[in-house]
Each structure stands twice: as C-alpha cells, then as structure tokens.
Amino acid sequence: MVAQTPTETTANIIYPDSDGLPMSDNTKQFRWIVTIKENLELIYAQNPDVFVAGDLLWYPVEGNNTIRQAPDVMVAFGRPKGDRGSYRQWHEDGVVPQVVFEILSPGNRLGEMHRKLRFYEQYGVSEYYLYDPDRLDFTGWIGSEDRLESIEQPTDWISPLLGIRFKLEPDGLVIYRPDGQTFSSFIDLDLRRQEAEQRADTAEQQLERLATKLRELGIDPENL
C-alpha cells in the first residue's frame, strides 16, 4: 500500500519574516528610507490606527508564501501600531498598505522595478512613490480604478492620503510635512529641539531678570 502524502494546508504554510535581501545597498539609500519612515511615524504618532513600517514583508494572499514584497516604506491606514514579523493581509482585516515608497540604489534593475510596480498595482496600492537619490529622479503613481497611473507633474506634488508635499529641487527631493516643516534626519530634529529649548530657557531667564528688577522697584510682578 502506498502511503498518501497529506496535502499542505493553509494552516501549516510558513511565511518567513525575511526574504534574505539587504534593506539597502548603501548609506544614502538607507538614510532616505529611515528619514521617510521615521518622519511618517512622527506625523502619525498620536494616531493609533496608522501603521508605518520599513522593509517589512507584505504577504497579500493567504496560502501562498511566494507572493510577497518588502516595500522600503509602507503606510497602512486603519491598522493598529505594533510590532509584526510580516504584514499578512488576512490578519490585517484585508487592509492593503495604501502608500508605499521605494528608494533606488545602483543595484536595482529596471526589470525588478517594473515587477514591483505591477505588484503594487495588482494588489491595490493607492499611492506609489519612487526616488533615485543618485540621479535626483522622483516619480509617482496614483490609483485610478484598477490601475496605478503615472503622476504627470510629480516634482511639486501633494500626496492625497498623507498630505505631505514632494518638491524636486536642484539639489534633490525635499519632502514637507503637513505643518510645513521638512522631513529631516533625527540628528537635525534633535538639533531643532535643542535650539527650541535654548530659546525657551533664554526667554524664561529674561522674564526672571525683569521680575527681579520690578521687585527692586517695589513692584510685585505677580500683581501686574
């Protein structure tokens, strides 16, 4: 009697958390990925239902672990924050990551990027942005019915979903947050924080000196 090999079921399919590929090929690409991901995290820090991730494997189809993609950055509205080994869409109420970013490196190939575009189109991404920091080339696509249509003038564009503005300057891409501040590295953000604290300390010191002078004149600043 020949033993029957049990058919693999959805329940025992393994969905690896890594595809074995590096997150980036160089420091410039890595810096852009981190800057975009972390600034988006800051924008939605107070919204518990916006999930932002970098280099996270997305499995759109339950039962097939070969259909997958790891966007450099992705944003999923309507999904809670929290750690994940991968983004398995059937565990996320079927929510497709609505916005994805890819940062090109010298190792990327045209065919590879075309496959990514078709993947994002097929599985329902609403906005897809691609930036080449070496060639200073920025392109984008936006969902229209069942297709991703190329944005005609992406060099000065506001994302409908994120509210951020992309502006391609002679020195490269500048991204503006909805409050008008630019996307910055965490070093720059921390320097801004330190400068703001120094200004606040200076203002407080000036007020204290003024209060001291008023007291010397017999005036109670608390009663002014």
C-alpha positions in Angstrom: 0.0 0.0 0.0 1.4 3.4 -1.0 1.3 6.0 1.8 -0.6 9.1 0.9 1.3 12.4 1.4 -1.0 14.8 3.1 -1.8 17.9 1.1 -0.3 21.1 2.5 -2.9 23.2 4.2 -3.1 26.9 4.7 -2.6 26.4 8.4 0.9 24.9 8.1 2.3 27.2 5.5 5.3 29.2 6.8 5.5 32.8 5.9 9.2 33.9 6.5 9.9 37.2 8.1 12.9 37.8 5.9 13.5 37.4 2.2 17.3 37.3 2.7 17.8 40.5 0.8 19.5 43.6 2.5 17.4 46.6 3.4 19.7 48.9 1.4 22.8 48.8 -0.7 24.5 51.9 0.6 24.3 54.6 3.3 22.5 57.1 1.1 19.6 54.7 0.3 19.4 53.7 4.0 19.4 57.3 5.1 16.5 58.1 2.8 14.5 55.0 3.9 15.0 55.8 7.6 14.2 59.5 7.1 10.9 58.9 5.3 9.8 56.1 7.7 10.6 58.0 10.9 9.1 61.3 9.8 5.9 59.5 8.8 6.0 57.9 12.3 6.2 61.3 13.8 3.3 62.7 11.8 1.0 59.8 12.9 2.5 59.4 16.4 -0.8 60.3 18.0 -3.0 58.3 15.7 -3.2 54.7 16.9 -4.7 53.4 13.7 -1.9 54.2 11.2 0.8 51.6 10.8 4.1 52.6 9.3 6.9 50.2 8.6 10.2 49.9 6.7 11.4 46.8 4.8 8.6 44.7 6.2 7.5 41.7 4.1 3.9 42.0 2.9 2.0 38.9 2.0 -1.2 39.8 0.3 -2.5 36.2 -0.4 -3.2 33.7 2.3 -1.9 30.3 1.4 0.8 31.5 -1.0 4.1 32.5 0.7 5.8 33.2 -2.7 3.6 36.2 -3.4 5.3 38.9 -1.3 7.1 42.2 -1.5 9.0 44.3 1.1 8.5 48.0 0.3 11.2 50.3 1.6 8.4 52.1 3.4 4.7 51.4 3.7 1.8 53.1 5.3 -1.5 51.2 6.3 -4.4 53.4 7.4 -6.9 51.6 9.6 -4.4 49.3 11.2 -3.1 49.5 14.7 0.5 50.3 15.6 2.6 47.4 17.0 5.4 45.0 16.1 5.0 42.5 13.3 7.3 39.9 11.8 5.5 40.5 8.5 2.3 42.1 7.2 0.0 39.2 6.4 -3.0 40.9 4.9 -5.6 38.4 6.0 -4.5 39.1 9.6 -5.0 42.8 9.0 -8.7 42.8 8.2 -7.7 42.6 4.5 -6.3 46.2 4.6 -3.9 46.9 1.8 -1.0 49.2 2.6 -2.3 52.3 0.8 1.0 54.1 0.3 4.4 52.6 -0.5 7.9 54.1 -1.1 10.9 52.7 -2.9 14.4 54.3 -2.8 16.5 53.2 -5.8 20.1 52.1 -5.4 22.7 51.3 -8.1 21.9 47.6 -7.6 18.3 48.0 -8.6 17.4 46.9 -12.2 14.7 48.2 -14.5 13.0 44.8 -14.7 12.9 44.5 -10.9 11.3 47.9 -10.5 8.8 47.1 -13.2 7.8 44.0 -11.4 7.3 46.0 -8.2 5.1 48.4 -10.0 2.9 45.6 -11.3 2.8 44.0 -7.9 1.6 47.2 -6.2 -0.9 47.8 -8.9 -2.3 44.3 -8.8 -2.7 44.2 -5.0 -4.3 47.6 -4.7 -1.8 50.2 -3.5 -3.3 53.7 -3.8 -0.1 55.7 -4.0 3.4 54.6 -5.0 6.5 56.8 -4.9 9.9 56.1 -6.3 13.0 58.2 -5.7 16.5 57.8 -7.1 18.8 59.9 -4.9 21.8 59.4 -7.3 20.0 60.7 -10.4 17.7 63.0 -8.4 14.8 61.5 -10.2 11.4 61.4 -8.5 8.3 59.6 -9.9 5.0 58.6 -8.6 1.8 56.7 -9.4 -1.7 57.1 -8.0 -4.5 54.6 -8.1 -7.2 55.0 -10.7 -9.8 52.3 -10.7 -7.7 49.1 -11.0 -4.5 50.8 -12.2 -1.7 52.9 -11.0 -1.5 55.9 -13.2 1.7 57.9 -13.5 1.6 61.4 -11.9 2.1 63.9 -14.7 4.0 66.5 -12.6 5.4 64.8 -9.6 8.1 67.4 -9.0 5.7 69.5 -7.0 3.0 67.2 -5.7 0.9 66.8 -2.6 0.0 63.2 -1.5 -3.8 63.0 -1.3 -3.6 60.4 1.5 -0.6 61.7 3.5 -0.9 65.4 3.0 2.9 65.7 2.5 4.4 67.7 -0.3 7.2 66.5 -2.6 9.3 69.1 -4.3 12.2 68.2 -6.5 14.8 70.9 -6.1 18.2 71.2 -8.0 19.9 69.5 -5.0 17.4 66.7 -4.7 14.0 65.8 -3.3 12.6 67.8 -0.4 9.5 66.5 1.5 7.3 68.8 3.5 5.2 67.7 6.4 1.6 68.9 6.5 2.7 71.6 9.1 5.2 72.9 6.5 8.4 71.6 8.2 10.7 69.5 6.1 11.4 65.8 6.6 14.7 65.8 8.5 17.1 63.2 9.9 16.8 62.5 13.7 20.0 64.4 14.2 18.5 67.5 12.6 15.3 67.0 14.5 17.2 66.8 17.8 19.2 69.9 17.0 15.9 71.7 16.4 14.6 70.5 19.7 17.8 71.7 21.5 17.5 75.1 19.8 13.9 75.4 20.8 14.8 74.5 24.4 17.6 77.1 24.4 15.2 79.8 23.2 12.7 78.8 25.8 15.4 78.9 28.5 16.6 82.4 27.3 13.0 83.8 27.4 12.5 82.4 30.9 15.8 83.9 32.1 14.8 87.3 30.6 11.4 87.2 32.3 13.1 86.3 35.6 15.5 89.2 35.3 12.6 91.6 34.5 10.7 90.3 37.6 13.8 90.9 39.7 14.1 94.5 38.6 10.4 95.1 39.3 10.8 93.7 42.8 13.8 96.1 43.3 11.4 98.9 42.4 8.9 97.7 44.9 6.5 96.3 42.3 5.2 92.8 42.7 5.2 91.2 39.2 2.5 88.8 40.3 0.0 91.7 40.6 0.6 93.0 37.1 
